[in-house]
Amino acid sequence: MVKDIQDTVHPFDAGSVTGLLPARLRVLALGEPTHGEDTLLELRNALFRQLVEEEGYRTIAIESDCMTGLAVDDYVTSGTGTLDEVVERGISHGWGTSPANRELVRWMRAHNEGRSASERVRFAGVDGPLEMTGAASPRQALTALHGYLAARVEPGLLPCTADTLDRLLGPDGRWTEPAAMMDPARSAGQSPEAAELRLLADDLVALLDEQTPHLLAASRDDWDRACLYGRTATGLLRYHHWMADASPARLGRLVGLRGRMMAGNLLALAARGPVLVHAHNSHLQREKSSMRLGEIPLEWWSAGAVAHAHLGDEYAFVATALGTIRHRGVDAPPPDTLEGLLYALPADRCVVDARRLSAVLGDARPAARVSPWFGYAPFDPAHLAGSDGIVFVKDLPQL
């Protein structure tokens, strides 16, 4: 059995990853089971560099705010701003402090220097302007979409003025109220102003669609951004609506809406060429995702599951599994778990052919590992056959 398992394992590099996958991909999804570990981000960076140099990839998307990520893309493509500025304000969730994220942005800017537009690599945030504790005001996305259209179409076609939007939006604090995540009554998402904004946002997106031939001919990049503004504005208004809902479906609806926003961004990126996306395993897996928020169990279809439903074999998912994170109290895995089987092998880092390993194990499915730390989600052995590969890291050091 040990030799059979060893036969499913390959050294970690881009060739080993792409060798497990269909020839033509639109999305290569690389998951991680925990956040904030630069070793995993360094592996991501190395994989992306190889994919750019050897496979023609031009876009990387990470689990970060899609709106603030535009500043990072401007920097890597045209040098707008400084490295310090764009990493600090362009990468959300507090991950701008990561040395590996900073190195990714630095390398992308250096790679693009002197290259034509078609050869440049691009950066994107795939997440919405959301945190576990709340959501951003729709102001930035909604006013950016209105401004884009106001500069390019007949004024009479616009459903409202910028002043009307400003009046309806009101102070941003009413949208970002921290207590609203757990108390629907504190949310502005079902106010009369929010209802009117949802209709206006829908009209603005419809106008954007109607004017696509004219707008696309002027600039594909500008049109792509306007579509992002539209997805984000309507997505945020929908998210705020459900934050104000008091039904038992509320929290499940919110995690599903976040997945939908991520999927929309991912599919838009895939439409312009192959993309490497990096996020938590639970956001990228094909199977239904689940979590517990306190005592409340939640299930939703992840961004990866939705993207796979649209792209079919042009979507591939490679999970990451870990042996130890000793600085987080995660010691060597039990030998009857998937991580335990891989931990017994000599390789410190490797790529596993997940479907072949599933066939080798047959009915002898490994036990599910239980994490002593809430921030690490072990690989679910039931997902083995539904994954294209697994990157296994034996020991995660504290950097």
C-alpha positions as CSV (number, residue, x, y, z in Angstrom):
1,M,0.0,0.0,0.0
2,V,2.8,2.4,0.9
3,K,4.5,2.0,-2.5
4,D,1.1,2.4,-4.3
5,I,0.6,5.7,-2.4
6,Q,4.2,6.8,-3.3
7,D,3.4,6.2,-6.9
8,T,0.7,9.0,-6.8
9,V,3.2,11.5,-5.5
10,H,5.3,13.9,-7.5
11,P,7.8,16.7,-6.7
12,F,6.2,20.2,-6.2
13,D,6.5,22.3,-9.4
14,A,4.2,23.7,-12.1
15,G,4.8,20.7,-14.4
16,S,3.7,18.2,-11.7
17,V,0.5,20.3,-11.1
18,T,-0.4,20.9,-14.8
19,G,0.5,17.2,-15.6
20,L,-2.6,16.2,-13.6
21,L,-5.0,18.5,-15.4
22,P,-6.8,18.9,-18.7
23,A,-4.8,20.5,-21.4
24,R,-7.0,23.6,-21.8
25,L,-8.0,25.3,-18.6
26,R,-9.6,28.7,-17.9
27,V,-9.2,28.4,-14.1
28,L,-6.6,26.7,-12.0
29,A,-7.8,27.0,-8.4
30,L,-5.2,26.4,-5.7
31,G,-6.7,26.2,-2.2
32,E,-5.2,26.5,1.2
33,P,-6.5,25.1,4.5
34,T,-5.5,28.0,6.7
35,H,-4.8,31.7,6.2
36,G,-1.8,33.9,7.2
37,E,1.0,31.4,6.6
38,D,3.6,32.8,4.2
39,T,5.1,29.4,3.4
40,L,1.8,28.6,1.5
41,L,1.9,32.0,-0.2
42,E,5.5,31.4,-1.3
43,L,4.4,28.1,-2.9
44,R,1.6,30.0,-4.6
45,N,4.1,32.6,-5.9
46,A,6.5,30.0,-7.2
47,L,3.7,28.2,-9.0
48,F,2.4,31.4,-10.6
49,R,5.8,32.4,-11.8
50,Q,6.2,29.0,-13.5
51,L,2.7,29.2,-15.0
52,V,3.5,32.6,-16.5
53,E,6.9,31.6,-17.9
54,E,6.0,28.1,-19.1
55,E,2.2,27.9,-19.6
56,G,1.2,31.4,-20.7
57,Y,-0.8,32.4,-17.7
58,R,-1.3,36.2,-17.3
59,T,-3.6,36.6,-14.3
60,I,-3.5,35.8,-10.6
61,A,-6.5,36.3,-8.3
62,I,-6.4,36.1,-4.6
63,E,-8.9,36.1,-1.7
64,S,-9.0,39.8,-1.4
65,D,-11.3,42.8,-2.0
66,C,-12.0,43.1,-5.8
67,M,-12.3,46.9,-5.6
68,T,-9.1,47.7,-3.7
69,G,-7.3,45.1,-5.8
70,L,-7.7,47.5,-8.8
71,A,-4.9,49.7,-7.2
72,V,-2.6,46.7,-7.2
73,D,-3.4,45.9,-10.8
74,D,-2.7,49.6,-11.8
75,Y,0.7,49.3,-10.1
76,V,1.8,46.1,-11.6
77,T,0.6,47.0,-15.1
78,S,1.6,50.7,-15.3
79,G,3.6,51.6,-12.1
80,T,0.9,53.8,-10.7
81,G,1.6,54.5,-7.0
82,T,4.3,52.8,-4.9
83,L,4.8,49.3,-3.7
84,D,4.2,50.2,-0.1
85,E,1.0,52.1,-0.8
86,V,-0.7,49.5,-3.0
87,V,0.2,46.5,-0.8
88,E,-1.1,48.3,2.2
89,R,-4.4,49.5,0.8
90,G,-4.9,47.2,-2.2
91,I,-4.8,43.8,-0.3
92,S,-7.6,43.4,2.2
93,H,-8.4,41.2,5.2
94,G,-5.1,42.4,6.8
95,W,-3.0,40.4,4.4
96,G,-1.1,43.4,3.0
97,T,1.4,42.9,5.8
98,S,2.5,39.5,4.4
99,P,6.1,39.5,3.0
100,A,5.0,36.9,0.4
101,N,2.1,39.1,-0.9
102,R,4.5,42.0,-1.1
103,E,7.0,39.9,-3.0
104,L,4.3,38.7,-5.4
105,V,3.4,42.3,-6.3
106,R,7.0,43.4,-6.6
107,W,7.8,40.5,-8.9
108,M,4.7,41.2,-11.1
109,R,5.8,44.9,-11.5
110,A,9.4,43.8,-12.4
111,H,8.1,41.2,-14.9
112,N,5.9,43.8,-16.6
113,E,8.6,46.4,-17.0
114,G,9.1,47.1,-20.7
115,R,6.5,44.5,-21.9
116,S,3.6,45.0,-24.2
117,A,0.1,45.0,-22.8
118,S,-0.6,41.5,-24.1
119,E,2.5,40.1,-22.3
120,R,1.8,41.8,-18.9
121,V,0.6,39.9,-15.9
122,R,-2.5,41.1,-14.1
123,F,-3.6,41.1,-10.4
124,A,-7.1,40.8,-9.2
125,G,-9.0,40.4,-5.9
126,V,-11.6,37.7,-6.3
127,D,-13.6,38.4,-3.1
128,G,-16.2,41.1,-2.6
129,P,-15.7,44.1,-0.3
130,L,-16.7,41.9,2.6
131,E,-15.4,40.7,5.9
132,M,-16.9,38.1,8.3
133,T,-18.0,41.0,10.4
134,G,-19.8,43.1,7.8
135,A,-19.8,44.6,4.3
136,A,-18.6,47.8,2.7
137,S,-20.9,50.7,1.6
138,P,-22.0,50.3,-2.0
139,R,-21.0,53.9,-2.6
140,Q,-17.6,53.3,-4.3
141,A,-18.9,50.7,-6.8
142,L,-22.2,52.4,-7.5
143,T,-20.8,55.9,-8.0
144,A,-17.9,54.5,-10.1
145,L,-20.4,52.8,-12.4
146,H,-22.5,55.9,-12.7
147,G,-19.4,58.0,-13.4
148,Y,-18.2,55.6,-16.1
149,L,-21.6,55.7,-17.9
150,A,-22.2,59.5,-17.4
151,A,-18.9,60.1,-19.3
152,R,-19.8,57.9,-22.3
153,V,-23.6,57.8,-23.0
154,E,-26.3,60.3,-23.6
155,P,-27.3,62.0,-20.3
156,G,-31.0,61.2,-20.9
157,L,-30.3,57.5,-20.8
158,L,-29.1,57.6,-17.2
159,P,-31.8,56.6,-14.6
160,C,-30.6,59.1,-12.0
161,T,-28.1,61.8,-11.3
162,A,-25.0,61.5,-9.1
163,D,-26.6,63.7,-6.5
164,T,-29.6,61.4,-6.3
165,L,-27.2,58.5,-5.6
166,D,-25.4,60.5,-2.9
167,R,-28.6,61.4,-1.2
168,L,-29.9,57.8,-1.2
169,L,-26.6,56.4,0.0
170,G,-26.4,58.8,2.9
171,P,-23.5,58.4,5.4
172,D,-21.3,55.4,4.8
173,G,-21.5,54.5,8.5
174,R,-25.1,53.4,8.1
175,W,-23.9,50.6,5.8
176,T,-20.8,49.6,7.7
177,E,-22.4,49.4,11.2
178,P,-20.5,46.6,12.9
179,A,-23.5,45.4,15.0
180,A,-25.5,44.7,11.9
181,M,-23.9,41.3,11.2
182,M,-25.5,39.8,14.3
183,D,-28.5,42.2,14.6
184,P,-30.6,42.6,11.5
185,A,-32.4,45.6,13.0
186,R,-29.1,47.5,12.9
187,S,-28.8,47.1,9.1
188,A,-29.9,49.7,6.5
189,G,-30.2,47.0,3.9
190,Q,-34.1,47.0,3.7
191,S,-34.7,50.8,4.1
192,P,-36.7,52.6,1.5
193,E,-33.4,54.2,0.3
194,A,-31.8,50.8,-0.1
195,A,-34.7,49.5,-2.1
196,E,-34.6,52.4,-4.5
197,L,-30.8,52.0,-4.8
198,R,-31.3,48.4,-5.8
199,L,-33.6,49.4,-8.7
200,L,-31.2,52.2,-9.8
201,A,-28.2,49.8,-9.7
202,D,-30.2,47.3,-11.8
203,D,-31.0,50.0,-14.3
204,L,-27.4,51.2,-14.5
205,V,-26.2,47.6,-15.1
206,A,-28.8,47.1,-17.8
207,L,-27.6,50.4,-19.5
208,L,-24.1,49.1,-19.3
209,D,-25.2,45.9,-21.1
210,E,-27.2,47.8,-23.7
211,Q,-24.2,50.0,-24.6
212,T,-21.7,47.2,-24.7
213,P,-20.8,47.5,-28.4
214,H,-20.0,51.2,-28.1
215,L,-18.2,50.9,-24.8
216,L,-16.3,47.8,-25.6
217,A,-14.9,49.3,-28.8
218,A,-13.5,52.2,-26.8
219,S,-11.6,50.2,-24.2
220,R,-11.9,46.6,-23.1
221,D,-10.1,47.3,-19.8
222,D,-12.4,50.2,-18.9
223,W,-15.5,48.1,-19.8
224,D,-14.2,45.2,-17.7
225,R,-13.8,47.5,-14.7
226,A,-17.3,48.9,-15.2
227,C,-18.7,45.4,-15.2
228,L,-16.8,44.8,-12.0
229,Y,-18.4,48.0,-10.5
230,G,-21.8,46.7,-11.6
231,R,-21.4,43.2,-10.1
232,T,-20.1,44.7,-6.9
233,A,-22.8,47.3,-6.5
234,T,-25.6,44.9,-7.1
235,G,-23.9,42.2,-5.0
236,L,-23.4,44.6,-2.0
237,L,-26.9,45.9,-2.1
238,R,-28.2,42.3,-2.2
239,Y,-25.9,41.4,0.7
240,H,-27.0,44.3,2.8
241,H,-30.7,43.4,2.1
242,W,-30.1,40.0,3.6
243,M,-28.2,41.4,6.5
244,A,-31.4,43.2,7.4
245,D,-33.4,39.9,7.1
246,A,-34.6,38.3,10.4
247,S,-35.5,34.9,9.0
248,P,-33.6,31.7,9.9
249,A,-32.2,31.6,6.3
250,R,-30.3,34.9,6.9
251,L,-26.7,33.7,7.6
252,G,-26.9,30.8,5.1
253,R,-28.0,33.3,2.5
254,L,-25.1,35.7,3.3
255,V,-22.4,33.1,2.9
256,G,-24.0,31.9,-0.4
257,L,-24.1,35.5,-1.7
258,R,-20.4,35.9,-0.9
259,G,-19.7,32.8,-2.9
260,R,-21.8,34.1,-5.7
261,M,-19.9,37.4,-5.8
262,M,-16.6,35.5,-5.8
263,A,-17.8,33.3,-8.6
264,G,-18.9,36.2,-10.7
265,N,-15.5,37.8,-10.4
266,L,-13.7,34.6,-11.2
267,L,-15.8,33.9,-14.3
268,A,-15.2,37.4,-15.6
269,L,-11.4,36.9,-15.2
270,A,-11.5,33.6,-16.9
271,A,-13.2,35.1,-19.9
272,R,-10.0,37.1,-20.7
273,G,-7.6,34.1,-20.4
274,P,-6.4,31.4,-18.0
275,V,-6.2,32.5,-14.3
276,L,-4.6,31.1,-11.2
277,V,-6.9,31.8,-8.2
278,H,-5.7,31.3,-4.7
279,A,-8.2,31.2,-1.7
280,H,-9.3,28.9,1.1
281,N,-10.1,25.3,0.1
282,S,-13.7,25.9,1.1
283,H,-14.1,28.7,-1.4
284,L,-12.7,26.7,-4.4
285,Q,-13.8,23.0,-3.9
286,R,-16.4,21.5,-6.2
287,E,-18.4,20.0,-3.3
288,K,-20.8,21.9,-1.1
289,S,-19.0,23.9,1.6
290,S,-19.9,24.0,5.3
291,M,-18.9,25.7,8.5
292,R,-20.3,26.5,11.9
293,L,-20.9,30.1,13.1
294,G,-21.1,29.6,16.8
295,E,-23.8,26.9,17.2
296,I,-25.3,27.6,13.7
297,P,-24.3,25.1,10.9
298,L,-24.1,26.7,7.5
299,E,-23.9,25.2,4.0
300,W,-23.4,26.9,0.6
301,W,-22.1,26.3,-2.9
302,S,-18.7,27.9,-3.1
303,A,-17.3,30.1,-5.8
304,G,-15.4,27.1,-7.1
305,A,-18.5,24.9,-7.3
306,V,-20.4,27.6,-9.2
307,A,-17.4,28.3,-11.5
308,H,-17.1,24.6,-12.2
309,A,-20.8,24.3,-13.0
310,H,-20.2,27.0,-15.7
311,L,-16.8,25.9,-17.0
312,G,-16.8,22.1,-16.7
313,D,-13.5,20.6,-17.5
314,E,-12.0,24.1,-17.9
315,Y,-12.0,24.4,-14.1
316,A,-9.5,22.5,-12.0
317,F,-9.1,22.4,-8.2
318,V,-5.9,21.6,-6.4
319,A,-6.3,21.6,-2.6
320,T,-3.5,22.1,-0.1
321,A,-3.2,19.7,2.9
322,L,-0.8,20.1,5.9
323,G,1.0,17.8,8.3
324,T,1.8,20.1,11.2
325,I,1.5,23.7,12.2
326,R,3.2,23.3,15.6
327,H,3.2,27.1,16.4
328,R,-0.7,26.8,16.2
329,G,-0.8,23.6,18.3
330,V,-1.4,21.3,15.3
331,D,1.0,18.4,15.8
332,A,1.6,15.3,13.6
333,P,-1.6,13.9,12.1
334,P,-3.0,10.5,13.2
335,P,-1.8,7.8,10.8
336,D,-5.3,6.8,9.7
337,T,-6.0,10.2,8.3
338,L,-5.2,11.3,4.8
339,E,-2.6,13.8,6.2
340,G,-1.2,10.9,8.3
341,L,-0.7,8.7,5.2
342,L,1.1,11.5,3.4
343,Y,3.1,12.5,6.4
344,A,4.6,9.0,6.5
345,L,6.2,9.6,3.1
346,P,9.7,11.2,2.8
347,A,8.8,14.2,0.8
348,D,8.6,17.6,2.6
349,R,6.5,19.1,-0.2
350,C,4.8,17.2,-3.0
351,V,1.9,17.1,-5.5
352,V,-0.5,14.2,-5.2
353,D,-2.6,12.8,-8.0
354,A,-5.9,12.9,-6.0
355,R,-8.0,10.8,-8.2
356,R,-5.3,8.1,-8.6
357,L,-4.8,8.1,-4.8
358,S,-8.6,7.7,-4.4
359,A,-8.5,4.6,-6.7
360,V,-5.5,3.2,-4.7
361,L,-7.3,3.6,-1.4
362,G,-10.6,2.2,-2.8
363,D,-13.1,1.6,0.0
364,A,-10.4,2.1,2.7
365,R,-11.3,5.8,3.0
366,P,-9.0,7.6,5.5
367,A,-10.5,9.0,8.7
368,A,-11.4,12.7,9.0
369,R,-8.8,14.6,10.9
370,V,-9.9,16.9,13.7
371,S,-8.1,20.2,14.1
372,P,-7.3,21.5,17.6
373,W,-7.1,25.0,16.2
374,F,-10.2,26.7,14.7
375,G,-8.1,28.5,12.0
376,Y,-7.1,25.3,10.2
377,A,-9.5,23.1,8.3
378,P,-8.2,19.6,7.5
379,F,-8.8,18.1,4.1
380,D,-12.1,16.2,4.0
381,P,-11.2,12.7,2.7
382,A,-14.7,12.5,1.1
383,H,-13.5,15.2,-1.3
384,L,-10.6,13.2,-2.6
385,A,-12.1,11.9,-5.8
386,G,-13.6,15.4,-6.5
387,S,-10.2,17.1,-6.4
388,D,-7.7,17.2,-9.3
389,G,-4.6,17.2,-7.0
390,I,-3.3,17.9,-3.6
391,V,-0.3,20.0,-2.6
392,F,1.0,18.5,0.6
393,V,3.3,20.4,2.9
394,K,4.7,18.2,5.7
395,D,5.6,20.8,8.3
396,L,4.6,24.5,8.2
397,P,7.3,26.5,10.0
398,Q,6.7,29.7,11.9
399,L,8.3,32.5,9.8
